Amino acid sequence: MSEIIVSIIVCCRNEENYIYQCLDSLLKQRSIPGEFEILVIDGQSEDNTREIIFGLMKGNPGIIFFENKAKYKPQAINIGFKKSRGRYLAICDAHTVYSDDYISILIELIKEHQESVCVGGPIISIGINKFGKATAIAMSSKIGVGNPKHRFPDYEGYAEMACFPLFKREILEKVGFYDEKFIINHDDEYCFRIRKAGGKIYLSPIAKSFYYVRNTIAGLFYQYYTYGFWQIAFLKKHKEPISLRQLAPITFFSAVISLAFSGLLINSMLLSIILPVIYLSLLISFAIPVMFRKGVIIGSLFPLSVFILHLSYALGFFNGIFYFNLIKRNYI
């Protein structure tokens, strides 16, 4: 048999709206220098995800299906790691579509950058409806997410993480497996351990992937609430944040509340509203160019998307402080 050059690990649960496009894009990968396998690890989906996967498997023996009884993604990734045969390991999100040269480009990148144990491409965020399109812009904007290099489509260079990465197989010996306690933020935590162990992560915009953002307010709120919530677990384990930007939302809203109460105590309306006014002004200033590029509706929804990103993350962070320090003190 030909050598399996790369094992592509796809973790999914209830992804009936995206799994076909994802797997179809991976089946169409070209110019890979050797055979590849696609390991699909499903977390007991309750919609039509499995039926779609099994339908694709009938004509594509390169797709191998595994059950993830734990349902969560870090457990699924570890199943993929253990079952894989490839020299390289690629983790591909089911919520994403990949260019037909995505994997081959990543292999070339990791050969060119021998100092890197992980490579990827910055995310190209796309939305389906108007709110989703506004959110896609917000998630690639400095006012929306700060300075994470993997969120900016044109970035090339070293970064703190790669969302849909390709690893050298020896990473398993150097860093080990994903920490299964991290139901959320597991990618951040794993890449942090890589960098702490002296490994480097390289991104290039020529490796293109298209990530479908949440298209509802509730979906976006929940996503970023969990990011903030699980950041406390990360801080408990590693005693330091990945980046200071992750402390910005809770710091800002804490300051807003503190100044609002202080203003009430000393009867100063200006003190109470100064930070919200500055914040709103910044949102509007960033929204105006969006209106000119994408239209009035998307431009008007842009500040709402940014506000949800910030507020939900801060609320999750705040709740996580109590949960991981009082209710689940020994979880991490």
PEZIHU-V663649 format. One record per residue. N is the residue number from 1. SS is DSSP state (helix for helix, strand for strand, loop for the rest). PSI is psi in whole degrees, 0 to 359 (NA if undefined). NEAR is the number of other ideal C-beta (glycine too) atoms within 10 Angstrom. Layout:
BEGIN
N & SS & PSI & NEAR
N & SS & PSI & NEAR
END
This chain:
BEGIN
1 & loop & 148 & 5
2 & loop & 151 & 7
3 & loop & 139 & 10
4 & strand & 108 & 16
5 & strand & 325 & 18
6 & strand & 137 & 26
7 & strand & 120 & 23
8 & strand & 118 & 28
9 & strand & 118 & 24
10 & strand & 116 & 24
11 & strand & 135 & 24
12 & strand & 157 & 26
13 & loop & 120 & 19
14 & loop & 56 & 17
15 & loop & 40 & 24
16 & loop & 334 & 16
17 & loop & 347 & 15
18 & loop & 340 & 18
19 & helix & 324 & 26
20 & helix & 310 & 17
21 & helix & 321 & 17
22 & helix & 304 & 24
23 & helix & 324 & 26
24 & helix & 318 & 13
25 & helix & 328 & 18
26 & helix & 326 & 25
27 & helix & 335 & 16
28 & loop & 10 & 11
29 & loop & 136 & 19
30 & loop & 163 & 10
31 & loop & 18 & 11
32 & loop & 128 & 17
33 & loop & 63 & 12
34 & loop & 182 & 13
35 & strand & 153 & 14
36 & strand & 156 & 22
37 & strand & 149 & 18
38 & strand & 114 & 23
39 & strand & 112 & 27
40 & strand & 119 & 28
41 & strand & 111 & 23
42 & strand & 133 & 22
43 & loop & 54 & 20
44 & loop & 55 & 13
45 & loop & 144 & 19
46 & loop & 4 & 10
47 & loop & 214 & 13
48 & loop & 14 & 15
49 & helix & 312 & 23
50 & helix & 318 & 18
51 & helix & 321 & 12
52 & helix & 317 & 20
53 & helix & 312 & 22
54 & helix & 326 & 12
55 & helix & 319 & 13
56 & helix & 329 & 19
57 & helix & 333 & 16
58 & loop & 323 & 8
59 & loop & 6 & 8
60 & loop & 89 & 13
61 & loop & 348 & 8
62 & loop & 348 & 14
63 & strand & 126 & 20
64 & strand & 129 & 16
65 & strand & 138 & 14
66 & strand & 150 & 15
67 & strand & 136 & 12
68 & loop & 94 & 23
69 & loop & 336 & 8
70 & loop & 340 & 15
71 & loop & 336 & 14
72 & loop & 157 & 18
73 & helix & 318 & 24
74 & helix & 324 & 23
75 & helix & 322 & 20
76 & helix & 316 & 27
77 & helix & 317 & 23
78 & helix & 324 & 21
79 & helix & 314 & 20
80 & helix & 317 & 24
81 & helix & 315 & 20
82 & helix & 327 & 11
83 & helix & 349 & 14
84 & loop & 157 & 21
85 & loop & 356 & 15
86 & loop & 156 & 21
87 & loop & 329 & 15
88 & strand & 153 & 24
89 & strand & 122 & 22
90 & strand & 131 & 28
91 & strand & 118 & 25
92 & strand & 128 & 27
93 & strand & 141 & 21
94 & loop & 345 & 24
95 & loop & 15 & 17
96 & strand & 150 & 23
97 & strand & 142 & 21
98 & strand & 141 & 25
99 & loop & 155 & 19
100 & loop & 354 & 14
101 & loop & 15 & 17
102 & helix & 308 & 27
103 & helix & 317 & 24
104 & helix & 324 & 19
105 & helix & 318 & 18
106 & helix & 321 & 28
107 & helix & 318 & 21
108 & helix & 320 & 17
109 & helix & 317 & 20
110 & helix & 337 & 20
111 & helix & 322 & 12
112 & helix & 324 & 11
113 & loop & 77 & 16
114 & loop & 337 & 9
115 & loop & 348 & 9
116 & strand & 137 & 22
117 & strand & 355 & 24
118 & strand & 135 & 27
119 & strand & 161 & 28
120 & strand & 186 & 28
121 & loop & 144 & 27
122 & loop & 149 & 25
123 & strand & 138 & 26
124 & strand & 107 & 18
125 & strand & 136 & 20
126 & strand & 149 & 15
127 & loop & 156 & 22
128 & loop & 308 & 13
129 & loop & 186 & 12
130 & helix & 315 & 15
131 & helix & 319 & 23
132 & helix & 321 & 21
133 & helix & 322 & 23
134 & helix & 320 & 25
135 & helix & 321 & 31
136 & helix & 319 & 26
137 & helix & 318 & 24
138 & helix & 322 & 29
139 & loop & 357 & 22
140 & loop & 18 & 19
141 & loop & 143 & 18
142 & helix & 325 & 12
143 & helix & 336 & 17
144 & helix & 313 & 21
145 & helix & 1 & 19
146 & loop & 231 & 15
147 & loop & 31 & 11
148 & loop & 119 & 22
149 & helix & 327 & 16
150 & helix & 352 & 22
151 & helix & 353 & 20
152 & loop & 114 & 19
153 & loop & 335 & 15
154 & loop & 6 & 8
155 & loop & 138 & 16
156 & loop & 132 & 16
157 & strand & 193 & 10
158 & strand & 149 & 13
159 & loop & 170 & 23
160 & loop & 338 & 17
161 & loop & 166 & 21
162 & loop & 132 & 26
163 & loop & 319 & 22
164 & loop & 75 & 20
165 & loop & 163 & 26
166 & strand & 126 & 27
167 & strand & 151 & 28
168 & strand & 144 & 18
169 & loop & 331 & 16
170 & loop & 352 & 11
171 & helix & 331 & 21
172 & helix & 328 & 15
173 & helix & 325 & 8
174 & helix & 320 & 14
175 & loop & 333 & 19
176 & loop & 203 & 13
177 & loop & 173 & 15
178 & loop & 145 & 22
179 & loop & 111 & 17
180 & loop & 354 & 15
181 & loop & 338 & 14
182 & loop & 86 & 20
183 & loop & 323 & 16
184 & loop & 157 & 21
185 & loop & 19 & 22
186 & helix & 326 & 21
187 & helix & 315 & 21
188 & helix & 314 & 21
189 & helix & 320 & 22
190 & helix & 316 & 23
191 & helix & 328 & 23
192 & helix & 316 & 19
193 & helix & 324 & 18
194 & helix & 312 & 23
195 & helix & 325 & 18
196 & helix & 331 & 11
197 & loop & 3 & 12
198 & loop & 3 & 9
199 & loop & 155 & 19
200 & strand & 152 & 15
201 & strand & 126 & 23
202 & strand & 136 & 21
203 & strand & 146 & 26
204 & loop & 135 & 19
205 & loop & 351 & 13
206 & loop & 343 & 13
207 & loop & 105 & 24
208 & loop & 130 & 18
209 & strand & 149 & 21
210 & strand & 108 & 18
211 & strand & 127 & 18
212 & strand & 113 & 20
213 & loop & 168 & 24
214 & loop & 137 & 22
215 & loop & 8 & 16
216 & loop & 156 & 12
217 & helix & 315 & 15
218 & helix & 317 & 9
219 & helix & 317 & 14
220 & helix & 318 & 22
221 & helix & 312 & 18
222 & helix & 319 & 14
223 & helix & 310 & 18
224 & helix & 337 & 23
225 & helix & 315 & 21
226 & helix & 326 & 17
227 & helix & 314 & 20
228 & helix & 318 & 26
229 & helix & 313 & 23
230 & helix & 351 & 23
231 & helix & 331 & 25
232 & helix & 320 & 24
233 & helix & 319 & 22
234 & helix & 314 & 24
235 & helix & 324 & 19
236 & helix & 323 & 16
237 & helix & 315 & 17
238 & helix & 350 & 14
239 & loop & 14 & 7
240 & loop & 149 & 11
241 & loop & 159 & 13
242 & loop & 319 & 19
243 & loop & 151 & 13
244 & helix & 337 & 11
245 & helix & 334 & 13
246 & helix & 347 & 20
247 & helix & 351 & 14
248 & helix & 312 & 14
249 & helix & 312 & 24
250 & helix & 324 & 21
251 & helix & 316 & 12
252 & helix & 309 & 15
253 & helix & 331 & 19
254 & helix & 320 & 13
255 & helix & 321 & 12
256 & helix & 313 & 17
257 & helix & 318 & 11
258 & helix & 315 & 11
259 & helix & 326 & 18
260 & helix & 315 & 16
261 & helix & 321 & 12
262 & helix & 319 & 12
263 & helix & 321 & 16
264 & helix & 321 & 12
265 & helix & 324 & 10
266 & loop & 10 & 9
267 & loop & 47 & 8
268 & loop & 102 & 13
269 & helix & 322 & 9
270 & helix & 315 & 9
271 & helix & 324 & 16
272 & helix & 328 & 19
273 & helix & 357 & 15
274 & helix & 313 & 16
275 & helix & 315 & 17
276 & helix & 323 & 12
277 & helix & 316 & 11
278 & helix & 317 & 10
279 & helix & 313 & 18
280 & helix & 320 & 13
281 & helix & 319 & 10
282 & helix & 317 & 13
283 & helix & 317 & 19
284 & helix & 319 & 13
285 & helix & 326 & 11
286 & helix & 334 & 19
287 & helix & 330 & 22
288 & helix & 311 & 11
289 & helix & 327 & 12
290 & helix & 320 & 21
291 & helix & 318 & 15
292 & helix & 325 & 9
293 & helix & 320 & 10
294 & helix & 355 & 17
295 & loop & 164 & 12
296 & helix & 318 & 10
297 & helix & 309 & 13
298 & helix & 320 & 23
299 & helix & 324 & 20
300 & helix & 329 & 14
301 & helix & 341 & 24
302 & helix & 310 & 28
303 & helix & 325 & 21
304 & helix & 315 & 17
305 & helix & 315 & 28
306 & helix & 316 & 24
307 & helix & 318 & 15
308 & helix & 318 & 22
309 & helix & 313 & 25
310 & helix & 312 & 23
311 & helix & 314 & 17
312 & helix & 320 & 22
313 & helix & 317 & 25
314 & helix & 317 & 22
315 & helix & 319 & 18
316 & helix & 317 & 26
317 & helix & 313 & 24
318 & helix & 315 & 17
319 & helix & 324 & 14
320 & helix & 327 & 24
321 & helix & 314 & 16
322 & helix & 318 & 11
323 & helix & 310 & 17
324 & helix & 351 & 22
325 & helix & 343 & 12
326 & helix & 306 & 8
327 & helix & 314 & 8
328 & loop & 58 & 14
329 & loop & 328 & 10
330 & loop & 16 & 6
331 & loop & 318 & 13
332 & loop & NA & 15
END
